[in-house]
Amino acid sequence: MGAAVTELGQRAELPPRGLSHSLRAFRHRDYAVFWVGAITSNTGGWLSNLTVPFVVYEVTHSALWVGLVSAFQFVPNIALGPWGGVLADRHDRRRVLFLTQSGMALSALLLWMVWSAGVREPLAVMALVGVAGVFQGINMPSWQSFVNDLVPRSDLDSAVALNSLQFNAARSLGPAVAGLILATIGPGWALLLNALSFLAVLLALASLTVRSRPRTPDPASVWRQFATSVRYIRGQPGIQMGLLVAIAVGLLVNPIFQFTVVFAGSVFHVGPWTLGLLNAALGVGALVAAPMLAGWSHILSRSMLTRLGLIGQALGLTGFALSPSPGWAATALVVVGWALLLTISATNTAVQIIVADHLRGRVLAVRIMAYTGCFPVGGLVQGALADALGPRATVLGAGLLLLVLALVLSSWRGPLRLQRLDDLHDG
């Protein structure tokens, strides 16, 4: 009898885990509504994310041009990140999101209208992508911070992981649908469906009951408030490590999204349908990773998940670079997608948990600026190298460099070490 009681006690002490535990954020009505609207809108967004580089490469046959267009999308995130972070901390995040998402919808509609009018100039496409990037730069800090408003802190890891899941599920479905649309009815329809998909997230935001917590207005200028967040980060090694990993991934891994277009056109010589499947493989890997993130967070630490993710991305990039066929390339991209979600979600959760509440928007803005700011740099550098050395050698070099970095971070025992990602909340 005593042994049975002891065994029951030990079972009761086991931390919750598994699928039901990973989905616990869905118990909150507002989060579930927002999640459905987000995945619908992001699926439409990936129609455009694949269509734009596809048509640019079709016109220019240059990996560098593809990188330039991608860069122009993310440059506003750097310039407007401080303002977006201050808005996220100062105002109702739901209202900020409604305004910025409306601006992104209008920008997407304008891109469709210009394309339908017969404009094929890469500079015109770049300019319109940049307009959308302006709204995106203001939007992202509030989007990331808003997740914290929808669930209690005990369910934050589930909410962050499921937020990453919806983005990557959209990345799985969207490119596959885009490939089918490009192969049948053309890019104009893909751009139009992207514009219409914003209605889902706008309706979701309009139906929410949650309001951001009231904040005391700060009379300081935007740049002074932003400087406060930078000084705060200097005293938080866990957040610093999250930024360092995000920068490495942004420089070395994220250009893979433009290289699927280059490999499809110049290496494998396949059409838009196969290109869509290659991009969908990245999302499939993320779908596999999501339960591991949200359901086993008490078993696998954030530092361990990040370590696994960095090594997995390095191996996946290397495998993609050496793939003899689209099938092998898709398999390698599943590994990249799996490992990418592990890394980004674990480091994002670490920052969300560690940061003090009154600085959340501004600190997340720094993270977003660091991460997305590396998109154009990595895309341009790797695009230029691909034009000079070839796409296989470029991706292989990125994979090997990331592997070296992963091994160094895994063995480093200094004050700024990978284990600082497991730091507790700064109350």
C-alpha positions in Angstrom: 0.0 0.0 0.0 2.8 2.4 1.0 4.7 1.6 -2.2 1.5 2.3 -4.3 1.0 5.7 -2.5 4.7 6.6 -3.2 4.3 5.7 -6.8 1.2 7.8 -7.2 3.0 10.7 -5.5 5.9 10.4 -7.9 3.5 10.4 -10.9 1.8 13.5 -9.5 5.2 15.3 -9.3 6.0 14.6 -12.9 5.7 17.8 -15.0 2.9 18.0 -17.5 3.8 17.2 -21.0 2.5 15.8 -24.3 0.1 17.0 -26.9 -2.7 18.2 -24.6 -0.3 20.2 -22.6 1.2 21.7 -25.8 -2.2 22.9 -26.9 -3.2 24.5 -23.6 -3.1 28.1 -25.0 -6.1 27.3 -27.1 -8.2 27.1 -23.9 -8.2 30.9 -24.0 -10.9 32.1 -26.4 -9.1 35.3 -27.6 -5.9 33.5 -28.3 -7.7 30.8 -30.3 -9.6 33.4 -32.4 -6.4 35.4 -33.1 -4.5 32.2 -34.0 -7.1 31.2 -36.6 -7.0 34.7 -38.2 -3.2 34.7 -38.1 -2.7 31.4 -39.8 -5.2 32.3 -42.6 -3.5 35.6 -43.2 0.0 34.2 -43.1 -0.9 31.4 -45.5 -2.0 34.2 -47.9 1.3 36.0 -47.1 3.3 33.1 -48.2 1.6 33.1 -51.6 3.2 36.5 -52.1 6.5 35.5 -50.4 7.0 32.8 -53.0 5.4 34.7 -56.0 7.6 37.8 -55.7 11.0 36.2 -55.8 9.7 33.8 -58.5 8.7 36.5 -60.8 11.8 38.6 -60.1 14.0 35.6 -60.9 12.0 34.9 -64.0 12.6 38.5 -65.2 16.3 38.9 -64.1 17.8 35.4 -63.8 19.9 36.8 -60.9 20.2 35.6 -57.4 21.5 39.0 -56.4 18.3 40.7 -57.6 16.2 38.2 -55.6 18.3 39.2 -52.6 17.8 42.9 -53.3 14.0 42.6 -53.4 14.1 40.5 -50.2 16.4 43.1 -48.6 14.0 46.0 -49.4 11.2 44.2 -47.6 13.2 44.0 -44.3 15.1 47.3 -44.3 12.0 49.1 -42.9 12.0 46.7 -39.9 15.4 48.2 -38.9 14.5 51.8 -39.4 11.0 51.6 -37.8 11.7 49.0 -35.1 12.3 51.6 -32.3 9.0 53.4 -33.1 7.2 50.1 -33.3 8.6 49.0 -29.9 7.6 52.2 -28.2 4.1 52.0 -29.7 3.8 48.4 -28.4 4.7 49.6 -24.9 2.7 52.8 -24.9 -0.6 52.0 -26.7 -3.3 49.4 -27.0 -1.5 46.7 -29.0 -4.8 45.4 -30.5 -5.4 48.9 -32.0 -1.9 49.2 -33.3 -2.2 45.8 -35.0 -5.5 46.7 -36.6 -4.0 49.8 -38.2 -0.8 48.2 -39.4 -2.5 45.1 -40.7 -4.9 47.4 -42.7 -1.9 49.2 -44.2 -0.3 45.8 -45.2 -3.6 44.8 -46.8 -3.7 48.0 -48.9 0.0 47.5 -49.9 -0.7 44.0 -51.0 -3.7 45.1 -53.0 -1.6 47.8 -54.7 1.0 45.3 -55.6 -1.6 43.1 -57.3 -3.0 46.1 -59.2 0.4 47.2 -60.5 1.2 43.6 -61.6 -2.2 43.3 -63.3 -1.5 46.5 -65.1 1.4 44.8 -66.8 4.3 46.4 -64.9 7.3 44.0 -64.9 10.1 46.3 -63.7 12.0 44.8 -60.7 12.4 48.3 -59.2 8.7 48.8 -59.1 8.2 45.5 -57.4 11.0 46.4 -54.9 9.4 49.7 -54.1 5.9 48.2 -53.4 7.5 45.4 -51.3 9.2 48.2 -49.3 5.9 49.9 -48.7 4.5 46.7 -47.1 7.8 46.5 -45.1 7.1 49.9 -43.5 3.8 48.6 -42.0 5.4 45.3 -41.1 8.2 47.1 -39.3 5.7 48.9 -37.1 3.5 45.8 -36.7 6.0 43.2 -35.5 6.8 44.4 -31.9 3.1 44.7 -31.1 2.4 41.3 -32.8 5.1 39.6 -30.7 4.1 41.4 -27.5 0.3 40.8 -28.0 0.7 37.1 -27.5 1.6 37.9 -23.9 -1.7 39.8 -23.5 -3.8 36.8 -24.6 -2.6 34.1 -22.1 -1.3 34.0 -18.5 2.4 33.6 -18.0 2.0 29.9 -17.2 0.8 29.2 -20.7 3.2 31.6 -22.5 5.6 28.9 -23.8 2.6 27.1 -25.3 1.3 30.4 -26.9 4.7 31.3 -28.3 5.3 27.8 -29.7 1.8 27.7 -31.2 2.3 31.2 -32.7 5.4 29.8 -34.4 3.5 26.8 -35.4 0.8 28.8 -37.2 3.5 30.8 -39.0 5.2 27.6 -40.1 2.0 25.7 -40.9 1.2 28.7 -43.2 4.8 28.4 -44.6 4.0 24.7 -45.4 0.6 25.2 -47.0 1.1 28.7 -48.7 4.1 27.8 -50.9 2.4 24.6 -52.1 -0.8 26.5 -53.0 1.4 29.2 -54.6 3.2 26.7 -56.7 -0.1 25.3 -58.0 -1.4 28.8 -58.7 1.8 29.9 -60.5 1.7 26.7 -62.6 -2.0 27.1 -63.6 -3.6 30.6 -63.4 -0.5 32.8 -62.9 1.1 35.1 -60.3 -1.7 37.8 -60.4 -4.1 35.4 -58.6 -1.5 34.6 -55.9 -1.0 38.3 -55.2 -4.8 39.0 -55.1 -5.4 36.1 -52.7 -2.7 37.4 -50.4 -4.4 40.8 -50.3 -7.8 39.2 -49.5 -6.3 37.0 -46.8 -5.8 40.0 -44.5 -9.5 40.1 -44.0 -9.2 37.1 -41.7 -6.8 38.7 -39.2 -8.7 42.0 -39.3 -12.0 40.3 -38.5 -10.2 38.3 -35.7 -8.8 41.5 -34.2 -12.2 43.2 -34.3 -13.8 40.3 -32.4 -11.3 40.1 -29.5 -12.3 41.3 -26.0 -8.8 41.6 -24.6 -7.2 45.0 -24.2 -3.5 45.6 -23.4 -2.7 46.5 -19.9 -2.7 50.2 -19.1 0.7 51.8 -19.1 2.1 55.0 -17.6 3.0 57.4 -20.5 6.8 58.0 -20.9 7.5 61.7 -21.9 10.9 60.8 -23.3 11.5 60.7 -27.0 11.3 57.5 -29.0 15.0 57.2 -29.3 15.6 57.8 -25.6 13.0 55.1 -24.7 14.6 52.8 -27.2 18.1 53.5 -25.7 16.6 52.5 -22.3 15.8 49.0 -23.7 19.3 48.7 -25.2 20.9 49.5 -21.8 18.5 47.0 -20.1 19.6 44.2 -22.6 23.2 44.9 -21.7 22.4 43.6 -18.1 20.5 40.5 -19.3 22.8 37.8 -20.6 19.9 35.5 -21.4 18.4 38.1 -23.8 21.9 38.8 -25.2 22.3 35.1 -26.1 18.9 35.1 -27.7 19.9 38.0 -29.9 23.3 36.4 -30.8 21.6 33.2 -31.9 18.9 35.1 -33.9 21.6 37.1 -35.7 23.5 33.9 -36.7 20.3 32.3 -38.0 19.3 35.5 -39.9 22.7 35.7 -41.6 23.3 32.1 -42.4 20.0 30.2 -42.5 17.2 32.6 -43.6 18.6 33.1 -47.1 17.5 29.5 -47.8 14.1 30.9 -48.7 15.5 32.8 -51.7 17.8 29.8 -52.6 14.9 27.5 -53.1 14.0 29.7 -56.1 17.6 29.7 -57.3 18.0 26.0 -56.9 14.7 25.3 -58.7 15.6 27.5 -61.6 19.4 27.0 -62.0 20.3 23.7 -60.3 17.3 21.4 -60.7 15.6 23.1 -63.6 12.1 22.5 -62.3 8.9 24.5 -62.5 6.8 26.4 -60.0 5.0 23.4 -58.7 8.2 21.7 -57.5 9.4 25.1 -56.2 6.3 25.3 -54.1 6.9 21.8 -52.7 10.5 22.7 -51.8 9.2 25.6 -49.7 6.4 23.6 -48.3 9.1 21.1 -47.0 10.4 23.9 -44.7 6.9 24.2 -43.1 6.5 20.4 -42.8 9.6 20.3 -40.7 8.2 23.1 -38.5 5.0 21.2 -38.0 7.0 18.2 -36.6 8.9 20.4 -34.2 5.9 22.3 -32.7 4.7 19.5 -30.2 8.3 19.1 -29.1 8.5 22.8 -28.2 5.2 23.3 -26.5 4.5 19.9 -24.9 7.9 19.0 -23.5 9.1 22.4 -22.3 9.5 21.1 -18.8 11.8 18.3 -20.0 13.9 20.0 -22.7 15.4 23.3 -21.6 15.4 26.3 -24.0 19.2 26.0 -24.2 19.0 22.4 -25.2 16.4 23.1 -27.8 18.6 25.9 -29.2 21.6 23.6 -29.3 19.7 20.9 -31.2 18.3 23.5 -33.5 21.6 25.0 -34.5 23.2 21.7 -35.2 20.1 20.5 -37.1 20.1 23.6 -39.3 23.7 23.3 -40.1 23.3 19.6 -41.2 20.1 20.5 -43.1 21.8 23.3 -45.1 24.8 21.0 -45.9 22.4 18.3 -47.1 20.5 20.7 -49.2 23.6 22.0 -50.8 24.8 18.5 -51.7 21.4 17.2 -52.8 21.5 15.4 -56.2 17.7 15.8 -56.8 14.7 17.8 -55.7 13.5 14.9 -53.6 16.7 14.8 -51.5 16.6 18.6 -51.3 13.1 18.6 -49.9 14.2 16.0 -47.3 17.0 18.3 -46.2 14.6 21.2 -46.1 12.4 19.3 -43.7 15.4 19.1 -41.4 16.1 22.8 -41.8 12.5 23.7 -41.0 12.4 21.5 -38.0 15.6 22.9 -36.6 14.8 26.5 -37.5 11.5 26.4 -35.5 13.3 24.8 -32.5 15.9 27.6 -32.5 13.7 30.6 -33.2 10.8 29.6 -30.9 13.2 28.6 -28.0 15.1 31.9 -28.2 11.9 33.9 -28.6 10.3 32.2 -25.6 13.5 32.9 -23.6 13.3 36.6 -24.4 9.5 36.8 -23.7 9.9 35.0 -20.3 13.0 36.9 -19.1 12.1 40.5 -20.1 10.5 42.8 -17.6 6.9 43.5 -18.6 7.2 47.3 -18.9 10.0 47.0 -21.5 8.5 44.1 -23.4 7.7 45.9 -26.6 10.9 47.8 -26.9 13.1 44.7 -26.1 11.2 42.6 -28.6 11.7 45.4 -31.1 15.5 45.1 -30.6 15.3 41.3 -31.2 13.1 41.8 -34.3 15.5 44.4 -35.7 18.5 42.2 -35.0 16.8 39.1 -36.6 15.1 40.7 -39.6 18.0 43.1 -40.1 20.2 40.2 -40.9 17.8 39.0 -43.7 18.9 41.7 -46.2 22.6 41.4 -45.2 22.6 37.6 -45.4 20.5 37.6 -48.6 22.7 40.1 -50.4 26.0 38.6 -49.4 24.9 35.0 -50.2 23.2 36.2 -53.4 26.4 37.8 -54.6 28.4 34.8 -53.6 26.0 32.5 -55.5 26.3 34.6 -58.7 30.1 34.4 -58.4 30.8 30.9 -56.9 27.6 29.1 -57.5 24.5 28.4 -55.3 25.7 25.0 -54.0 29.1 26.3 -52.8 27.4 29.2 -51.1 24.8 27.2 -49.2 27.4 24.6 -48.2 29.7 27.3 -46.8 26.8 28.7 -44.8 26.0 25.3 -43.4 29.6 24.5 -42.4 30.0 28.0 -40.8 26.9 27.5 -38.7 28.1 24.1 -37.6 31.3 25.6 -36.3 29.3 28.3 -34.5 27.0 25.7 -33.0 29.9 23.6 -31.6 31.6 26.7 -30.2 28.4 27.9 -28.4 27.7 24.4 -27.1 31.1 24.1 -25.5 31.5 27.7 -24.3 31.4 28.2 -20.5 31.9 31.9 -20.2 29.5 34.4 -18.5 27.6 34.7 -21.8 26.8 31.0 -22.5 23.9 29.1 -24.0 22.5 28.1 -20.7 21.6 31.7 -19.9 18.6 31.2 -22.2 17.1 29.3 -19.2 17.1 32.4 -17.0 14.0 33.3 -15.0 11.6 36.2 -15.4 12.9 39.6 -14.4 10.2 40.7 -12.0 
